[in-house]
Amino acid sequence: MTDIEIARSTKLEKIVEVAKKAGIEEEDLEQYGKYKAKISEKVYEERKNQKDGKLILVTAVNPTPLGEGKTTISIAVADGLRTIGKNSILALREPSLGPVFGIKGGATGGGKVQVAPMEDINLHFTGDIHAITAANNLLASLIDNHIYFGNELGFERIVWKRCVDLNDRQLREVETGLSGEKKIVPRHDKFDITVASEIMAIVCLSTDINDLKEKLGNILVGYNKQGQPIYAKQLKAQGSMAVLLKDAIKPNLVQTLEHTPAIIHGGPFANIAHGCNSIMATRLALKLGDYVITEAGFGADLGAEKFLDIKCRKAGIKPDAVVLVATIKAIKYHGGVEKDKIQEENIEGIEKGIDNLYRHIDNLKNKFGLNVIVALNRYIQDTDKEIEFLKNKLQEKGVELSLVEGWAKGGEGAKDIAEKLVKLTEKEENFKFMYELEDSITTKIEKIATKIYGAKGVDFSEEALAEIKKIEELRIW
């Protein structure tokens, strides 16, 4: 059966029943049909002084072209914890339409470990991404409208881009204002994909509606003739933008195929932004579940680093354990095995490619000071010999490996890692950031490059130094 067939053949619980498992009453839900809902802000407010549950971060080795299954493993771990009797909750990102209709497809897991209703989540869901698109483009139109009616602020250069939630390459570079109307000034413009927009990052890093409005007001939109910055608040744009986002900032509740509560909210790209779900969703989940499983995009060097240095710092949280997802095929791929031979047994390829896995373990365990377990997302072509070889290699490093078969077996296929994680989250940690907020931009870059990526040093071009100087002069945080 395909993922879609598995999802459609599974009977879902009504969202009010799923909410009860998380301790949420029906009156605190804004339902979008039978199987999805938004959660009222008062749920967090009423619980904000309660003790947080354990936070488990799921990250991965550097992904091969089709990914290694972080979302699949995240869902499997949550279901696995429920299978062994633990109160677990998922906190994940929303998928973007860009990848959904491309080669990567949707982002709701696979096999027997999926979040549902998968079609809704992968498409329009509760309209959050559409609201972010509207808020972004409202600001763009306010800029051009301001210029049309006299340009009181003296815009000379505009840096704010429009956006669309599709990977439409034709819109990446465009010429606008070509209608010929008397006061319209033609200019060069650009479109981002919505999940790569600054508004998406702001929504996910905001702690409440007031924090959101402040961040929206501080958006740099352009420069005047004297080279001075112009911000969104000078256009008085933050209020109207926040109104468009008033529902989008509320976390969404859905379920896994095994009816584990799943809070899915926000979807910033990791290569552009910080690549994890919203602070509001994670904080809420920590008040509702004893174990919260969340995910950071891309490999651990990029996604986990941003999760830890940016999101954790801003939210005042830290993971109690980290799941590092790996696959035999990815390790062989990193060892130089050709794509058409990746499914063949190849111990030598694993031995050559395992250094990539070691590097991520070292970063998480020794640089950040976190408790780490490796989750091997098993594929049907993986041989027992390859798995045993990998397990022994990791034992030499003092790291446990858990074979996860959630795709084929659901929560039952993740009982081993669930039991190991319960023990791992009780161990002491020595968590530390890679840089301090007070560090200069060049120092932050150097620390990340040398500590996380293994660079010997960083050489900055004159152009880069000029941009950094400008950013330092403009900083308003």
C-alpha positions in Angstrom: 0.0 0.0 0.0 1.1 3.6 -0.7 1.3 6.2 2.1 -1.9 7.8 0.8 -3.7 4.4 0.8 -2.5 3.7 4.3 -3.6 7.1 5.5 -7.1 6.8 3.9 -7.7 3.3 5.2 -7.1 4.4 8.8 -10.1 5.6 10.9 -9.3 8.8 12.6 -10.6 10.0 16.0 -12.5 13.2 16.1 -10.3 16.1 17.1 -12.1 16.7 20.4 -11.2 13.2 21.5 -7.6 13.7 20.5 -7.6 17.0 22.4 -8.8 15.3 25.6 -5.7 13.1 25.6 -3.7 16.3 25.7 -5.8 17.8 28.5 -7.6 20.3 26.2 -11.3 20.9 26.5 -13.6 21.2 23.5 -14.3 24.9 24.4 -10.7 25.7 23.9 -10.7 24.5 20.3 -11.5 26.3 17.1 -12.5 23.4 14.9 -11.7 23.2 11.2 -14.0 20.2 10.4 -13.9 16.9 12.3 -10.1 16.2 12.4 -8.2 19.5 12.8 -8.4 22.5 15.1 -6.7 25.5 16.4 -5.9 25.8 20.1 -6.9 28.8 22.1 -4.2 31.0 23.6 -5.7 30.6 27.0 -4.6 26.9 27.1 -1.0 28.0 27.5 -1.8 31.0 29.7 -3.6 28.7 32.2 -0.6 26.3 32.3 2.4 28.5 31.9 3.6 28.0 35.5 3.4 24.2 35.3 6.5 22.1 34.9 7.6 21.4 31.4 7.7 17.9 30.0 10.9 16.3 28.5 11.9 17.7 25.1 13.3 15.4 22.5 14.9 16.8 19.4 15.0 14.8 16.2 17.8 15.7 13.8 19.8 13.8 11.2 23.0 13.3 9.2 23.4 15.4 6.1 20.5 14.3 4.0 20.8 12.7 0.6 18.5 14.1 -2.1 15.3 12.5 -0.9 15.9 12.9 2.8 16.5 10.4 5.6 13.1 10.4 7.4 13.3 12.8 10.3 9.6 13.4 10.2 8.9 9.7 9.9 11.2 9.0 12.9 9.7 11.8 14.9 6.2 10.4 14.5 7.4 6.9 15.2 9.1 8.0 18.4 5.9 9.8 19.6 3.8 6.7 18.8 6.4 4.4 20.3 6.3 6.3 23.6 2.5 6.0 23.7 2.9 2.3 23.0 4.9 1.9 26.2 2.4 4.0 28.1 4.0 7.4 28.1 2.1 10.7 27.5 3.8 12.0 24.4 3.0 14.8 22.0 4.4 15.8 18.6 5.4 19.3 17.7 6.2 19.6 14.0 6.4 22.1 11.1 3.7 22.6 8.4 4.7 21.5 4.9 5.0 24.0 2.1 3.2 23.6 -1.2 6.5 24.2 -3.0 8.0 20.7 -2.2 4.6 19.0 -1.9 4.1 19.2 -5.7 7.8 18.6 -6.5 10.0 15.5 -6.3 10.2 15.5 -2.5 6.4 15.3 -2.0 4.6 15.9 1.2 6.0 16.1 4.8 3.6 14.2 7.0 5.7 11.0 7.5 5.2 7.7 5.7 3.9 4.2 6.0 2.3 3.5 9.3 3.8 6.6 10.9 2.0 9.6 9.5 0.1 12.7 10.8 -3.4 13.1 9.5 -5.5 14.2 7.7 -2.4 14.1 5.5 -4.0 15.7 2.4 -5.2 18.7 4.4 -1.9 19.2 6.2 0.1 19.0 3.0 -2.3 21.4 1.2 -4.2 24.3 2.7 -4.4 23.0 6.3 -5.9 25.8 8.4 -4.7 28.6 6.1 -1.7 29.7 8.1 0.7 29.8 5.2 -1.9 31.7 3.1 -2.2 34.2 5.9 1.6 34.7 6.0 1.6 35.2 2.2 -1.1 37.8 2.6 0.6 39.7 5.4 3.9 39.7 3.5 2.3 41.0 0.3 0.2 43.5 2.2 3.5 45.1 3.4 4.8 45.1 -0.2 1.7 46.8 -1.5 1.8 49.4 1.3 5.3 50.3 0.3 4.3 50.8 -3.3 1.1 52.6 -2.3 3.2 55.0 -0.1 5.4 55.8 -3.0 2.4 56.3 -5.3 0.9 58.9 -3.0 4.0 61.1 -2.6 6.8 59.0 -1.0 6.9 61.0 2.2 9.5 58.7 3.6 11.7 59.2 0.6 12.1 55.5 -0.6 15.2 55.3 -2.8 15.8 51.5 -2.6 13.3 48.8 -1.6 14.6 45.5 -0.1 11.3 43.9 0.8 10.2 41.0 -1.5 6.8 39.6 -2.4 6.2 35.9 -1.8 4.1 33.0 -3.0 3.8 29.5 -1.5 4.9 27.7 -4.7 8.4 27.2 -6.1 7.7 29.4 -9.1 11.1 30.1 -10.6 9.6 32.6 -13.2 8.8 35.0 -10.3 12.2 35.0 -8.6 13.3 38.0 -10.7 10.5 40.2 -12.2 9.8 43.7 -13.5 6.8 45.3 -11.9 4.8 48.5 -12.3 4.4 48.2 -16.1 0.8 49.3 -16.3 1.6 52.7 -17.6 -0.4 54.5 -14.9 0.7 58.1 -14.4 2.4 57.8 -10.9 3.4 54.2 -10.9 7.2 53.7 -11.0 8.4 50.6 -12.7 11.1 48.7 -10.8 12.9 45.4 -10.5 11.3 43.1 -7.9 11.6 39.5 -6.5 9.4 36.8 -5.1 10.4 34.4 -2.3 8.6 31.2 -1.5 6.4 31.9 1.6 8.2 29.5 3.9 11.5 31.3 3.1 9.9 34.7 4.0 10.8 36.9 7.0 7.2 36.8 8.1 7.3 33.0 8.4 10.4 33.2 10.6 8.9 36.0 12.7 5.7 34.1 13.3 7.7 31.1 14.5 9.9 33.1 16.8 7.2 35.2 18.3 6.0 34.4 21.8 2.6 36.1 21.6 0.6 38.6 19.6 2.3 41.6 21.1 5.8 40.2 20.4 4.6 39.5 16.9 3.5 43.1 16.3 6.8 44.4 17.6 8.8 42.1 15.3 6.7 43.0 12.3 7.2 46.7 13.0 11.0 46.2 13.1 11.2 44.7 9.5 13.6 46.6 7.4 11.9 47.4 4.1 14.1 49.9 2.3 16.4 52.9 2.4 15.9 56.6 1.7 18.1 58.9 -0.4 20.4 59.5 2.5 21.0 55.8 2.9 19.0 55.7 6.1 16.8 52.6 6.9 13.1 52.6 6.6 11.1 50.1 8.8 7.6 48.7 8.5 6.5 50.6 11.6 7.2 53.9 9.8 4.5 52.8 7.4 2.3 51.9 10.4 2.0 48.4 8.8 2.4 46.2 11.8 -1.2 46.4 13.1 -2.8 45.5 9.8 -0.3 42.7 9.3 -0.9 41.3 12.7 -4.7 41.3 12.1 -4.1 39.1 9.1 -2.0 36.8 11.3 -4.3 36.7 14.3 -5.5 33.1 13.7 -2.3 32.0 12.0 -0.3 32.4 15.3 -2.5 29.9 17.1 -1.1 26.3 17.0 -2.9 23.6 15.1 -3.9 20.2 16.6 -4.1 17.0 14.5 -3.2 13.4 15.2 -1.0 10.5 14.1 -2.5 7.4 12.5 -2.3 5.9 16.1 -4.1 9.0 17.5 -1.2 10.6 19.3 -1.8 14.3 19.6 0.3 16.3 17.1 0.7 20.1 17.2 1.8 21.3 13.8 2.5 25.0 13.4 4.8 27.1 11.3 7.1 26.0 8.5 10.3 28.0 8.0 13.0 26.6 5.7 16.2 25.7 7.5 18.6 26.9 4.8 16.9 30.3 4.8 15.6 30.6 8.3 15.8 28.5 11.5 13.9 25.4 10.2 11.7 24.4 13.1 8.1 24.8 14.3 6.9 27.7 16.3 8.0 28.7 19.8 4.3 29.0 20.8 3.6 25.4 19.6 6.6 23.9 21.4 6.0 25.8 24.6 2.4 24.7 24.6 3.3 21.0 23.9 5.7 21.1 26.9 2.8 22.0 29.1 0.6 19.3 27.8 2.8 16.2 27.4 5.4 14.4 29.5 7.5 13.8 26.4 7.5 16.3 23.5 9.1 15.2 20.2 10.1 18.0 17.8 12.3 18.2 14.7 14.9 20.5 13.1 15.4 20.7 9.4 18.3 19.5 7.3 21.4 17.9 8.9 22.4 18.4 12.5 25.1 20.9 11.6 22.5 23.2 10.1 19.1 22.4 11.5 20.0 21.4 15.0 22.6 24.2 15.3 19.9 26.8 14.5 17.3 25.1 16.7 19.8 25.1 19.7 21.4 28.5 19.1 18.3 30.4 18.0 15.1 28.8 19.0 16.2 27.4 22.3 17.8 30.6 23.3 14.7 32.7 22.4 12.2 30.3 24.0 14.2 29.5 27.1 14.2 25.7 26.5 16.6 22.9 25.8 16.3 19.3 24.7 16.6 16.6 27.2 17.8 14.2 24.5 18.6 14.2 20.8 17.7 11.6 18.3 20.2 11.6 15.4 18.5 9.9 12.4 20.7 7.9 10.0 20.1 5.5 7.2 22.5 2.8 5.7 21.9 4.3 2.3 22.9 7.8 3.5 26.1 6.6 5.1 27.1 4.6 2.0 26.2 7.7 -0.1 28.6 9.8 2.0 31.2 7.1 1.6 31.2 7.7 -2.2 29.0 4.7 -3.2 27.3 5.4 -6.5 23.5 5.9 -6.6 22.8 2.9 -8.7 24.8 0.6 -6.3 23.5 2.2 -3.1 21.1 -0.7 -2.4 23.8 -3.4 -2.6 25.5 -4.6 0.6 28.7 -2.6 1.0 30.5 -2.6 4.4 33.4 -0.7 2.9 31.1 2.1 1.9 29.7 2.3 5.4 33.2 2.4 6.9 34.1 5.3 4.6 30.9 7.2 5.1 30.6 6.8 8.8 32.8 9.8 9.6 29.8 12.1 8.6 27.8 10.4 11.3 30.7 10.7 13.8 30.9 14.4 13.1 27.3 15.0 14.0 27.6 12.9 17.1 30.6 14.9 18.2 28.9 18.2 17.6 25.8 17.3 19.5 27.4 15.3 22.3 30.7 17.2 22.9 30.2 20.7 21.5 26.6 21.2 22.6 26.8 18.9 25.6 23.6 16.9 24.9 22.5 13.3 25.3 22.4 11.5 21.9 21.0 8.3 20.5 21.3 7.2 16.8 18.0 6.1 15.2 18.6 3.9 12.2 15.6 4.4 9.9 15.5 0.9 8.4 15.0 0.3 4.7 14.0 -3.1 3.3 17.4 -3.5 1.5 19.5 -3.0 4.7 21.2 -6.2 5.6 21.7 -7.6 9.1 25.5 -7.6 8.5 25.4 -3.9 7.7 23.3 -3.0 10.7 25.5 -5.1 13.1 28.6 -3.4 11.7 27.2 0.0 12.3 26.0 -0.9 15.8 29.4 -2.1 16.7 31.1 1.0 15.4 28.8 3.2 17.4 29.4 1.2 20.6 33.1 1.9 20.2 32.1 5.6 20.4 29.9 5.1 23.5 26.7 5.8 21.5 23.6 3.6 21.4 21.9 2.7 18.2 18.2 1.9 18.0 16.8 0.1 14.9 13.5 1.9 14.2 10.9 0.2 12.0 8.1 2.7 12.4 7.4 2.9 8.6 6.4 -0.8 8.5 5.2 -1.4 12.1 4.0 1.9 13.5 4.6 2.6 17.2 5.4 -1.1 17.8 8.5 -0.6 15.5 9.7 2.2 17.8 9.3 0.7 21.2 13.1 0.1 21.6 14.0 3.7 21.0 11.1 4.9 23.2 12.4 2.9 26.1 15.9 4.0 25.6 14.8 7.6 25.3 13.0 7.5 28.6 16.2 6.5 30.3 18.3 8.9 28.2 16.2 12.0 29.2 17.0 11.3 32.9 20.7 11.7 32.4 22.5 14.9 33.2 23.6 17.3 30.4 26.0 20.1 30.0 24.2 22.1 27.4 26.0 25.2 26.0 25.5 27.5 23.0 28.0 27.8 20.2 28.2 31.6 20.6 27.0 34.4 22.8 24.5 37.0 21.7 27.0 39.7 22.6 29.6 38.3 20.1 30.2 40.3 16.9 28.7 38.9 13.7 32.2 37.8 12.5 32.9 36.1 15.8 29.6 34.2 15.6 30.4 33.1 12.0 33.9 32.0 13.0 32.7 30.0 16.0 30.0 28.1 14.0 32.4 27.5 11.1 35.2 26.2 13.2 33.3 24.4 15.9 30.5 22.9 13.9 31.8 22.6 10.4 35.4 22.0 11.1 36.9 25.0 9.3 40.4 26.1 10.3 39.3 29.7 10.0 37.2 32.2 8.1 38.3 34.7 5.4 35.9 37.6 4.9 35.8 39.4 1.5 35.7 43.2 1.5 32.1 43.0 0.3 31.1 40.7 3.2 32.8 42.9 5.7 31.0 45.9 4.3 27.6 44.1 4.6 28.4 43.0 8.2 29.4 46.6 9.1 26.1 47.8 7.8 24.1 45.1 9.7 26.0 46.0 12.9 25.2 49.7 12.5 21.5 49.0 11.8 21.0 46.4 14.6 17.8 47.3 16.6 17.5 44.2 18.8 
